[in-house]
Amino acid sequence: MNALPEITCTRHGAGNFYARVLGIAWRHAEQITQAMEITMTSHGHFHWNELVTPDPERAKQFYQNAIGWTFAATPMSDGAIYWTAHADNRPVAGIFPTNRPAFEGIIESWMPYLAVDDVDARVEKAVASGAQLMRPLFDVPGVGRIAILTEPGGAGIGWITPVG
């Protein structure tokens, strides 16, 4: 797996964290979405959420007990397992494991992905409004066109124009 270039957020220092986690997670998105059905979400609505955690088993147990989610495993190219959480037999979230040397020091957190009608145009507006693009926009076949941003307050967010 190729390492991402170091990307830093001059305001909050969070850029490299978001760029590393999201860049690597979305490299596996094509594999993941082949194993599940994701419906297109309308502009301005949240499309996907992903928990990055060093302890996927603990997270799965918690969400299974507290929410009732079930989980499906998808092997990733590096041998790790990506977990898709399901509610009512529909995919609702992902669990991305960070318990590998490449992710040392990455804290557990949720990363949301917001659906937008035209990610290129929306990113241009976001940057003009104070957001920072953390890496160049990229396409994931079968998934969509994606941007990883930090909004002016420093929170990381993914924006996606889903395929379909």
trRosetta pair geometry for C-beta under 8 A, 3 or more apart (Angstrom, degrees):
i j d omega theta_ij theta_ji phi_ij phi_ji
1 24 7.1 51 172 -132 140 100
1 27 7.1 111 -144 116 109 163
1 77 7.0 136 -74 91 102 117
1 78 5.8 -31 -30 -70 131 119
1 102 7.3 -2 79 -104 133 165
3 102 7.9 -153 -104 -143 87 109
4 7 7.1 -49 142 -4 114 106
4 19 5.7 -170 137 143 148 100
4 20 5.7 -163 46 -102 132 57
4 23 4.6 83 -81 89 144 161
4 24 7.2 -108 -25 -48 119 83
4 135 7.1 -57 -164 -103 125 144
5 135 8.0 144 53 -118 94 103
6 16 5.8 -17 -158 -111 70 120
7 15 4.9 -108 125 145 85 111
7 16 5.5 160 67 -90 59 59
7 19 4.1 91 52 -30 128 168
7 134 5.5 103 133 -179 143 73
7 135 5.8 -102 -58 -72 165 82
8 13 6.6 -23 -164 -130 97 49
8 15 4.8 124 -169 59 20 123
8 16 5.4 -10 -87 -36 63 99
9 12 4.9 -16 112 55 128 78
9 13 5.9 -87 65 -13 89 9
9 14 5.0 -9 29 51 142 65
9 15 3.2 153 -35 -35 79 101
9 16 7.7 -127 -3 -7 78 61
9 18 7.8 51 -38 25 125 119
9 132 5.9 137 -129 81 89 153
9 134 7.2 -36 -71 -106 96 94
9 150 5.3 25 -117 14 140 160
9 154 7.0 116 144 -136 150 80
10 15 8.0 19 -14 -13 47 138
10 132 7.7 175 27 -109 84 157
11 132 7.1 -173 12 -22 117 143
11 150 7.5 -167 57 111 119 139
11 154 6.1 -137 110 -89 114 94
12 15 7.7 125 70 -29 83 77
12 150 6.7 -155 42 175 128 153
12 154 3.7 103 -59 -132 163 121
13 16 7.8 -33 178 20 58 97
14 17 5.2 -58 -168 40 63 119
14 18 6.0 51 142 -16 89 107
14 150 6.2 125 79 -103 113 141
14 154 6.0 104 15 -179 137 94
14 156 6.2 -133 136 -47 126 108
15 18 6.1 -64 -148 42 31 102
15 19 5.8 25 161 -16 70 113
15 132 6.9 -65 -94 114 120 133
15 134 5.1 -177 -152 -129 88 98
15 150 6.4 -90 -86 -20 77 134
16 19 5.7 -57 -138 42 30 110
16 20 5.9 31 162 -21 67 108
17 20 6.2 -62 -149 35 21 106
17 21 6.3 7 163 -7 61 112
17 106 6.3 142 -147 -125 88 83
17 107 7.5 -7 -150 26 137 88
17 156 7.6 -122 94 -45 98 151
18 21 6.2 -61 -140 43 27 103
18 22 5.6 7 172 -1 67 119
18 111 7.5 141 -134 -118 87 126
18 134 5.4 -82 96 -134 115 169
18 148 5.8 168 144 171 107 119
18 150 6.6 166 20 -66 161 95
18 156 3.9 -172 -103 -123 139 145
19 22 6.5 -64 -131 48 19 97
19 23 5.5 19 171 -20 60 120
19 134 4.7 -154 -72 156 94 113
19 135 5.0 122 -133 -42 105 115
19 148 6.3 143 -99 106 58 146
20 23 6.3 -60 -137 37 16 107
20 24 6.3 4 168 -8 57 114
20 103 7.4 154 140 -115 119 70
20 106 6.9 -135 96 -87 125 127
21 24 6.4 -72 -154 41 21 101
21 25 6.0 17 158 -18 64 115
21 52 5.1 -26 -157 -101 132 163
21 96 7.2 119 -172 103 93 145
21 98 7.3 -33 -116 -91 101 124
21 103 7.3 74 -97 -130 79 109
21 106 5.8 135 -74 -152 111 142
21 111 6.9 174 118 -46 128 152
22 25 5.5 -54 -137 40 32 111
22 26 6.0 22 167 -12 67 109
22 111 6.3 -163 -83 179 101 159
22 134 7.6 81 52 88 134 141
22 148 4.7 144 97 -108 153 139
22 156 7.6 -158 -33 168 135 130
22 158 6.0 173 -142 -78 138 118
23 26 6.3 -63 -146 40 23 102
23 27 6.8 35 151 -32 59 100
23 135 6.1 58 -79 5 118 171
23 148 7.2 -79 -56 -11 74 158
24 27 5.6 -44 -155 17 36 117
24 28 7.5 22 153 -8 60 101
24 102 7.2 146 -114 131 160 131
24 103 7.7 -132 67 -78 160 104
25 28 6.3 -70 -170 38 36 103
25 29 7.2 60 136 -55 67 90
25 50 6.2 110 -178 148 153 160
25 52 7.2 -96 -67 -88 136 108
25 82 8.0 120 -147 -115 79 125
25 94 7.7 130 -169 110 120 141
25 96 4.7 -40 -111 -114 114 156
25 111 7.8 151 42 62 165 148
26 29 4.7 -10 -153 -22 56 124
26 138 7.2 125 119 86 140 125
26 140 5.5 -116 178 -70 98 138
26 143 7.6 -169 -155 100 92 162
26 146 6.0 -133 -137 67 156 167
27 77 7.9 -75 129 25 108 126
28 31 5.3 -53 -172 43 70 115
28 32 5.6 70 133 -27 87 108
28 74 7.8 136 163 115 114 118
28 76 4.7 -36 -120 -127 139 107
28 77 6.9 -150 -102 4 92 90
28 82 5.8 162 133 -44 143 147
29 32 5.4 -59 -142 40 34 113
29 33 5.9 22 166 -13 72 109
29 140 4.4 6 79 -176 132 153
29 143 4.7 4 143 -62 126 162
30 33 6.4 -59 -140 41 24 100
30 34 6.6 32 157 -27 60 105
30 140 5.8 -152 -55 179 83 91
30 141 5.3 32 -108 66 123 87
30 142 5.6 99 -132 46 78 118
30 143 6.6 -109 -81 -21 57 113
31 34 6.0 -60 -158 26 28 113
31 35 7.2 13 153 -10 61 108
31 74 6.1 145 132 164 98 120
31 75 7.7 -87 166 83 139 58
31 76 6.6 145 78 -116 152 56
31 77 7.3 -170 -39 -39 155 85
31 82 7.7 124 96 30 111 138
32 35 6.2 -72 -166 37 33 104
32 36 6.9 -24 157 23 69 109
32 74 5.1 129 -112 97 65 164
32 82 5.4 -63 -96 104 115 150
32 84 6.8 144 -168 -65 99 114
32 94 6.9 12 -168 -114 149 137
33 36 6.2 -81 -138 59 40 80
33 38 5.9 -59 -132 4 104 120
33 140 8.0 112 8 133 138 119
33 142 5.5 172 94 124 129 111
33 143 5.3 173 -12 -83 159 92
34 142 6.8 25 -68 136 77 163
35 72 6.8 -169 143 130 120 128
35 74 4.8 -172 34 -100 157 118
35 84 7.1 -174 100 -6 111 146
36 72 7.0 148 -75 71 113 142
36 74 7.9 -85 -18 -58 105 136
36 84 5.3 -169 -51 -167 154 169
36 91 4.5 66 173 -47 141 144
37 90 7.7 -69 76 -139 97 75
37 91 7.0 169 64 11 53 114
38 47 7.7 59 173 172 121 92
38 48 7.0 -14 -144 -78 137 115
38 91 6.1 -59 -85 73 76 131
38 143 7.7 32 54 -130 144 72
38 162 7.3 -134 119 -142 114 134
40 47 8.0 -32 -159 -130 41 112
40 115 7.3 114 -178 -136 67 146
40 162 4.6 -179 -124 93 81 136
40 163 7.7 -121 -88 82 110 39
40 164 4.6 -144 -52 83 128 122
41 45 4.8 -131 169 87 109 108
41 46 7.0 -77 177 98 161 30
41 47 4.0 -155 29 -101 141 79
41 115 3.9 -174 87 -23 102 151
41 162 6.5 106 29 -7 74 143
42 45 5.0 62 66 10 80 124
42 115 6.4 123 84 93 24 137
43 115 6.0 -117 -101 118 30 91
43 116 5.7 50 -138 -145 83 35
43 117 4.1 -14 -90 -43 132 92
44 114 7.2 -14 -145 -178 22 107
44 115 7.2 -39 26 78 26 80
44 116 7.3 75 -53 -102 47 61
45 114 7.4 166 91 -153 23 71
45 115 5.6 -2 65 41 71 113
46 49 6.8 17 168 -51 127 95
46 112 5.5 -60 -135 -167 117 116
46 113 7.0 105 -162 74 72 50
46 114 5.8 -56 -103 -101 55 61
46 115 7.3 121 -167 1 9 84
47 113 4.9 -63 65 105 99 97
47 114 6.5 114 4 -159 94 12
47 115 4.0 111 -57 -50 118 95
47 160 5.6 -101 59 61 156 121
47 162 6.2 -178 -147 -49 145 122
48 93 7.2 135 -170 -119 66 49
48 94 7.0 16 179 0 110 106
48 112 7.5 154 89 -160 50 50
48 113 4.3 8 58 46 89 123
48 158 7.8 -31 70 79 100 129
48 160 7.4 22 22 20 111 151
49 92 7.7 -11 44 147 101 68
49 93 4.6 -33 78 -119 91 101
49 94 7.5 -177 97 29 47 70
49 110 5.7 -6 -175 -172 108 108
49 111 7.0 157 -157 79 58 45
49 112 5.1 -23 -103 -104 84 66
49 113 7.1 -155 -73 16 38 77
50 93 6.5 171 -88 -173 37 78
50 94 4.2 -13 -116 67 88 101
50 95 7.3 174 -163 -84 67 20
50 96 5.5 35 171 -13 115 112
50 110 7.1 147 77 -157 38 59
50 111 5.0 -21 63 61 91 96
50 113 7.4 46 -4 -19 101 107
51 59 5.8 174 121 -166 148 149
51 93 6.7 48 -10 157 93 123
51 94 7.1 -163 28 96 66 53
51 95 4.9 -15 66 -113 102 70
51 96 6.9 -180 87 25 47 71
51 108 7.2 8 -179 -169 91 88
51 109 7.6 -167 -146 102 60 26
51 110 5.4 -34 -95 -98 68 70
51 111 7.9 170 -88 17 21 73
52 96 4.8 -26 -104 72 70 107
52 98 5.3 58 172 -37 91 124
52 103 7.8 -148 -180 -161 113 139
52 106 6.3 -65 142 142 129 124
52 108 6.5 -166 94 -135 65 46
52 109 6.0 2 51 55 97 66
52 110 7.9 172 15 -96 71 21
52 111 6.4 41 -14 -9 107 114
53 56 5.7 138 83 -75 111 55
53 58 7.5 -134 160 65 138 98
53 59 4.9 123 59 -40 171 143
53 95 6.3 -34 30 -163 115 96
53 96 7.4 129 22 72 64 56
53 97 6.8 -44 76 -116 69 46
53 98 6.2 179 88 21 16 99
53 99 7.9 -5 121 -36 60 93
53 108 4.5 37 -111 -124 74 105
54 97 7.3 69 -134 -167 27 68
54 98 4.9 -62 -77 79 64 88
54 99 4.4 105 -164 -77 68 80
54 103 7.4 -175 -91 109 85 119
54 106 7.7 151 -57 75 95 84
54 108 6.6 -94 9 -66 79 98
55 58 4.0 15 135 22 120 118
55 59 6.3 138 99 -18 74 88
55 99 6.7 92 -68 -64 42 128
55 108 7.7 -33 31 -85 86 135
56 59 5.4 -58 -145 42 37 112
56 60 6.0 40 157 -23 71 105
56 81 7.2 -160 90 83 165 98
56 83 5.8 146 -171 -3 127 134
56 95 5.0 120 -134 141 100 128
56 97 4.7 -57 -34 -88 126 97
56 99 7.3 -111 -5 0 90 122
57 60 5.8 -51 -144 35 29 111
57 61 6.4 30 156 -19 63 106
58 61 5.8 -57 -150 36 29 112
58 62 6.4 31 153 -20 64 107
59 62 5.7 -54 -148 35 31 113
59 63 6.3 16 161 -6 67 110
59 95 5.5 159 102 -132 138 135
59 108 7.9 -172 -75 -150 124 129
60 63 6.3 -64 -144 45 27 100
60 64 5.9 28 158 -21 65 112
60 69 7.9 -118 -151 94 62 113
60 71 5.3 -35 -138 -34 116 158
60 83 6.2 -89 -83 178 116 166
60 85 8.0 -166 -119 -92 74 96
60 95 6.6 -99 -65 0 84 170
61 64 5.8 -57 -142 38 25 112
61 65 6.2 17 162 -12 63 112
62 65 6.2 -67 -150 41 23 103
62 66 5.8 -4 167 2 65 119
63 66 6.1 -59 -121 51 28 97
63 67 5.0 -22 -168 30 69 119
63 69 4.6 -11 140 35 105 129
63 85 6.2 -46 130 -125 149 138
64 67 7.4 -44 -87 56 9 77
64 68 7.0 32 -163 -134 43 15
64 69 5.6 -92 -87 68 52 72
64 70 7.0 68 -116 -93 97 39
64 71 7.2 -70 -71 -16 110 106
67 87 7.3 -69 148 -92 110 117
68 87 6.9 81 92 -122 93 88
69 85 4.4 -15 -173 -166 139 104
69 86 6.3 133 -162 60 78 43
69 87 5.8 -56 -103 -68 74 80
69 92 7.0 -117 -117 52 114 126
69 93 7.7 -45 -127 43 151 108
70 85 7.5 138 72 -158 36 55
70 86 4.9 -29 66 62 86 103
71 83 4.8 -14 -164 -170 120 110
71 84 6.7 145 -155 72 63 46
71 85 5.8 -31 -97 -99 78 55
71 86 7.0 -180 -84 13 25 86
71 95 7.5 -22 -131 17 126 127
72 83 7.2 144 69 -157 40 59
72 84 4.8 -18 59 58 94 101
72 86 6.5 56 -10 -25 102 121
72 91 8.0 -71 34 -93 122 96
73 81 4.8 -34 -153 -164 104 122
73 82 7.5 126 -161 69 52 47
73 83 6.1 -30 -99 -100 58 69
74 81 6.9 132 64 -162 41 66
74 82 4.7 -29 68 66 99 96
74 83 7.6 179 21 -84 79 22
74 84 6.4 55 -12 -18 115 106
75 79 7.1 -30 -164 -140 99 28
75 80 7.8 144 -155 83 56 35
75 81 6.1 -43 -99 -103 50 68
75 82 7.8 113 -156 20 2 80
76 79 7.1 -33 74 41 76 20
76 80 4.8 -7 45 67 121 81
76 81 6.9 -167 1 -95 89 15
76 82 5.4 93 -53 -23 107 101
78 100 7.2 64 129 -154 137 169
80 97 5.0 -151 -174 64 125 125
80 100 6.2 -84 -71 -43 132 138
81 97 6.6 62 63 -9 63 137
82 94 6.2 -15 178 -166 101 112
82 95 7.2 161 -167 76 54 58
82 96 6.1 -8 -124 -105 89 62
82 97 7.4 -132 -91 4 47 88
83 94 6.8 142 82 -163 55 58
83 95 4.0 -5 61 51 108 108
83 97 7.8 84 -3 -41 98 94
84 91 5.0 -43 177 -126 118 110
84 93 7.6 159 -159 86 52 41
84 94 5.7 -30 -104 -104 60 74
84 95 7.9 -146 -66 18 19 76
85 91 7.1 102 74 -153 49 61
85 92 5.4 -61 101 62 95 89
85 93 4.4 1 46 62 122 87
85 94 6.9 -151 8 -79 85 21
85 95 6.6 86 -38 -24 101 98
86 89 5.9 7 171 -132 126 19
86 90 6.1 147 -153 66 83 27
86 91 5.7 -49 -95 -89 76 42
86 92 6.4 129 -128 5 24 91
87 90 6.3 -32 69 60 62 83
87 92 4.8 27 12 -28 103 145
91 94 7.9 16 -175 -63 112 76
97 100 7.0 81 122 -15 98 100
98 103 3.6 -132 -160 138 84 148
98 106 4.8 -112 -164 75 149 123
98 108 7.6 -160 36 -86 133 64
99 103 7.4 -20 -14 69 14 123
100 103 5.5 69 61 20 76 101
101 104 5.8 -13 -157 -33 45 111
103 106 4.6 -58 -179 18 87 130
111 156 6.4 -39 -126 108 96 114
111 157 7.7 165 -167 -120 73 35
111 158 6.3 60 158 -10 104 110
112 157 5.9 -22 75 -133 89 85
112 158 6.9 -160 105 37 44 83
113 146 7.6 -46 -141 -130 121 106
113 157 7.5 145 -104 -180 33 70
113 158 4.0 -30 -106 84 81 112
113 159 7.1 163 -162 -93 67 14
113 160 5.1 22 174 -4 115 121
114 157 6.1 14 -2 170 112 120
114 158 7.1 166 19 89 66 55
114 159 5.3 -28 68 -109 91 68
114 160 7.2 157 76 24 40 74
115 159 7.9 115 -127 -162 8 64
115 160 5.9 -44 -104 76 54 83
115 161 7.3 93 -162 -108 68 35
115 162 5.9 -32 -124 -10 108 106
116 119 5.3 116 75 -86 118 62
116 122 4.4 -67 174 2 148 168
116 159 4.9 7 -1 -174 128 110
116 160 7.0 141 23 66 80 31
116 161 5.8 -61 78 -73 73 78
117 122 7.3 127 51 -45 68 124
117 161 6.7 28 154 -118 14 104
118 121 4.1 26 109 28 120 113
118 122 6.0 146 82 -18 65 91
118 161 6.2 35 -112 -92 21 143
119 122 5.7 -61 -137 44 29 109
119 123 6.0 33 163 -24 67 107
119 137 6.3 142 125 -138 120 132
119 144 7.8 121 -28 154 140 104
119 145 4.9 -160 37 106 140 106
119 146 7.0 -105 -147 -107 164 12
119 147 5.2 173 -179 -12 113 111
119 159 5.4 152 -129 121 97 107
119 160 6.6 -28 -80 -147 133 16
119 161 4.3 -123 -21 -17 101 106
120 123 6.1 -56 -148 32 24 109
120 124 6.8 27 153 -21 59 104
120 137 6.5 -76 -90 -17 74 175
120 145 7.4 -29 -38 139 85 146
121 124 5.7 -52 -155 30 34 115
121 125 6.7 29 150 -13 65 105
122 125 5.7 -55 -152 39 36 110
122 126 6.1 39 150 -23 68 106
122 147 7.8 -162 86 26 99 149
122 159 6.3 -145 102 172 131 153
123 126 5.3 -51 -142 36 35 114
123 127 6.2 35 159 -19 67 103
123 131 7.8 -111 -152 88 61 134
123 133 6.1 56 -172 -90 118 118
123 137 6.5 -136 -12 -68 166 121
123 147 4.8 -168 -85 -114 129 166
123 149 7.0 -164 -126 -70 89 126
123 159 6.8 -175 -71 65 89 145
124 127 6.2 -54 -148 35 26 107
124 128 6.5 24 153 -15 60 110
125 128 5.7 -59 -148 41 31 112
125 129 6.2 21 154 -13 66 113
126 129 5.7 -67 -148 44 29 106
126 130 8.0 -81 170 58 56 50
126 131 3.9 -19 156 31 96 142
126 133 7.9 112 92 -65 114 83
126 149 6.0 -34 140 -133 148 158
126 151 7.5 -86 -165 -111 110 72
126 159 7.7 -159 -31 -27 158 155
127 130 7.9 175 -170 34 26 12
127 131 5.5 -78 -81 69 41 84
127 132 7.3 78 -119 -105 80 27
127 133 5.9 -27 -81 -26 118 101
129 152 7.2 -94 130 -42 78 121
130 151 7.6 48 101 179 92 57
130 152 3.7 21 123 -87 125 115
131 149 4.8 0 173 -173 126 125
131 150 6.5 169 -161 83 75 46
131 151 5.2 -42 -106 -119 96 44
131 152 6.3 -80 -74 -45 51 66
132 149 6.6 145 74 -159 46 70
132 150 4.9 -1 53 52 99 95
133 136 7.5 49 150 -96 125 29
133 137 7.6 -57 -156 -47 129 75
133 147 6.4 -68 -131 -166 96 108
133 148 7.5 94 -166 75 59 57
133 149 5.9 -41 -102 -101 47 79
134 148 4.4 -63 55 108 118 99
134 149 6.2 -170 -9 -100 94 20
134 150 6.3 92 -61 -17 108 87
134 156 7.4 17 -43 -130 152 101
135 138 7.4 -14 117 -19 110 115
135 148 5.6 28 32 50 95 116
137 145 6.2 23 171 175 113 97
137 146 6.7 167 -157 83 70 42
137 147 4.9 -35 -103 -84 88 84
138 145 7.4 179 95 -153 29 61
138 146 5.7 -22 66 60 75 91
139 144 7.5 -119 -143 132 66 27
139 145 5.1 -31 -97 -100 76 71
139 146 7.4 153 -99 14 24 78
140 143 3.8 -10 96 50 112 127
140 144 6.5 10 52 49 91 46
140 146 6.3 28 -5 -7 107 124
142 163 6.3 -107 -163 32 20 154
143 146 7.5 -7 116 -42 116 117
143 160 7.4 -70 147 -157 92 132
143 162 7.1 -82 166 -135 49 70
143 163 6.4 104 87 1 13 110
144 160 4.6 83 96 180 139 100
144 161 5.3 -174 -175 86 113 48
144 162 4.1 -82 -72 -115 140 32
144 163 5.0 -145 -79 -23 67 68
145 160 6.9 152 76 -154 46 58
145 161 4.7 1 53 50 98 102
146 158 6.0 -18 -163 -171 105 107
146 159 7.0 151 -155 81 53 51
146 160 5.0 -14 -101 -100 77 83
147 158 7.0 155 81 -159 49 57
147 159 4.5 -5 57 56 101 101
147 160 7.7 -163 25 -70 65 43
148 156 7.1 -6 -176 -166 88 101
148 157 7.9 172 -152 89 51 37
148 158 5.5 -26 -101 -103 68 76
149 156 7.2 157 89 -151 46 54
149 157 5.6 -20 68 65 92 81
149 158 7.6 149 22 -102 75 26
149 159 6.4 26 3 -6 119 108
150 154 5.6 -15 178 -152 120 33
150 155 6.6 156 -154 76 73 29
150 156 5.3 -41 -96 -90 76 59
150 157 7.6 126 -112 17 30 73
151 154 7.3 -40 70 26 64 19
151 155 5.4 -4 38 59 104 85
151 157 6.2 32 -30 12 103 122
